[in-house]
């Protein structure tokens, strides 16, 4: 998809610097993918907060299972 956007030069320069990108397109792809990943992690955190993970085995029992005991 081709997109036209008005973004401050300083913002683009920083995005290129921190993403080690040689092109604006590459920097924007990296930035958008990172943003999307962060949002997914936040959403997962909310889900875990609402329904915490439960473990049915103790650490000792898992070690024994892994050792074949």
C-alpha positions as CSV (number, residue, x, y, z in Angstrom):
1,X,0.0,0.0,0.0
2,X,1.3,3.4,-0.9
3,X,0.7,6.1,1.8
4,X,1.5,9.8,2.0
5,X,2.0,11.2,5.5
6,X,3.2,14.4,6.9
7,X,5.8,13.6,9.7
8,X,8.3,16.0,11.2
9,X,11.8,15.6,9.9
10,X,13.2,15.1,13.5
11,X,10.8,12.2,14.1
12,X,11.9,10.5,10.8
13,X,15.6,11.1,11.6
14,X,15.2,9.5,15.0
15,X,13.2,6.6,13.7
16,X,16.0,5.9,11.1
17,X,18.7,6.3,13.7
18,X,17.2,3.9,16.3
19,X,16.1,1.3,13.7
20,X,19.4,1.5,11.8
21,X,17.5,2.0,8.6
22,X,18.9,3.4,5.5
23,X,15.4,4.4,4.1
24,X,12.4,6.1,5.5
25,X,10.2,3.2,4.4
26,X,12.3,0.7,6.2
27,X,12.3,2.8,9.4
28,X,8.5,3.2,9.3
29,X,8.0,-0.5,8.8
30,X,10.2,-1.3,11.8
31,X,8.5,1.4,13.9
32,X,5.0,0.2,13.0
33,X,5.8,-3.4,13.6
34,X,7.4,-2.6,17.0
35,X,4.3,-0.5,17.9
36,X,1.9,-3.4,17.0
37,X,4.0,-5.9,19.0
38,X,3.9,-3.6,22.0
39,X,0.2,-3.2,21.8
40,X,-0.3,-7.0,21.6
41,X,1.9,-7.5,24.6
42,X,-0.1,-4.9,26.5
43,X,-3.3,-6.7,25.5
44,X,-1.9,-10.1,26.7
45,X,-0.9,-8.5,30.0
46,X,-4.5,-7.3,30.5
47,X,-5.8,-10.8,29.7
48,X,-3.4,-12.4,32.2
49,X,-4.3,-9.8,34.8
50,X,-8.0,-10.6,34.4
51,X,-7.3,-14.4,34.4
52,X,-3.9,-15.2,35.9
53,X,-2.0,-18.3,34.8
54,X,-2.3,-21.3,37.0
55,X,0.3,-24.0,37.3
56,X,-0.7,-27.5,38.3
57,X,2.8,-28.8,39.0
58,X,5.5,-27.7,41.4
59,X,9.0,-27.0,40.2
60,X,10.2,-30.2,41.9
61,X,7.6,-32.3,40.1
62,X,8.5,-30.7,36.7
63,X,12.2,-31.5,37.3
64,X,11.3,-35.1,38.1
65,X,9.1,-35.3,34.9
66,X,11.9,-33.9,32.8
67,X,14.4,-36.4,34.3
68,X,12.0,-39.3,33.6
69,X,11.5,-40.1,37.2
